Amino acid sequence: MSETVGVLALQGDVREHEAALTALGAEVVRVRTPEQLRQVGGLVIPGGESSVIDKLSRIFGVQHPIREAIRAGMPVYGTCAGLIMLADTVLDTIDGQESFGGLDVAVRRNAFGRQTESFETELPVPVLGEPPVPATFIRAPAVERVGPGRRRWRRSPTAPWSRSSRARCWEPPSIRR
């Protein structure tokens, strides 16, 4: 298995995840095909729109190879929509929506509101000093149930994990000052 990390590059925050991994010293491959998936030792599923990621994974022929890789123990990390895609049970899906599965959790899509309720603001963070930090508040999933043998990172309702799968409801930060 490769030391290279893949970022599922079908839709969503691909560039932000790629940049965060590159900054950590990882070799990153954008994964859109089964061949590219075979080149990586781990996969990151970025935030975006889970229903679109699902549809595109079928169109590009990576849905089943990703499911097989997860079952075989490939380390996988999902943020926001990636959490939804890793959940074994997804609540409030659109008709026909599927996930890759692999993480024994029940996740509710759009648990914190619809897309039209998302907003950006300048957020004062006293410990960081001036200027305020640009912050984006988006709809996000919530973990409603964690299966036996699964854990939540620091008891967080937004960060479940298992032996080879990890997920978070939030995206990697991109601080613009």
Residue, then its C-alpha position, 0 to 999 in steps of 0.5 A: m500500500s502506498e504512503t500517498v494520500g488521496v483526496l476524493a476529487l468529485q466535488g466540494d472542498v478538494r483544494e482546501h483538503e489538498a492544501a492542508l495535507t500538502a502543508l503536512g508533508a503528504e504526497v496527495v493524489r486527486v482521486r476520480t477513478p478506480e485507478q487513482l484510488r489504487q495509487v493511494g494508501g488512504l483517502v480523504i472525502p471532503g466536504g461538499e454536497s453529499s448527494v452530488i458526491d454520491k451521484l458523481s461517484r457512481i458516474f465515475g465508477v468509484q463508488h464500489p471500489i471505495r466501498e471495497a477499499i473501506r471494507a479492506g481497511m483503507p484509512v479514510y477520513g471524511t469532513c462534513a459531506g465526507l462524514i455523511m458519505l462514511a456513515d452506515t445510516v444517513l437520515d434525511t437523504i434525497d431519494g435514492q441517495e447512498s453512502f459508501g458506509g464503513l462507519d457505524v453511525a447514524v448521521r442527519r444531513n443538514a441538521f443545522g439548517r438548510q443551505t439558505e441559512s448559511f452565512e459568513t461573518e467576522l468573528p472576534v477571537p480575543v485570544l488571537g487578537e485583531p483583526p477578527v477571523p473570517a468565519t463561515f457557518i454552514r449547514a452541517p450533519a450531526v451524528e445521532r447514533v454511534g454504534p457499538g465499538r465506535r467512539r466519539w473523539r473527546r465525546s464530541p457529537t460531531a467526530p466519530w471514529s472506528r479502527s480505520s475510519r475517522a470523520r468530522c463535521w467541520e472543514p479544514p480552516s482556511i484563514r485569510r488575513 
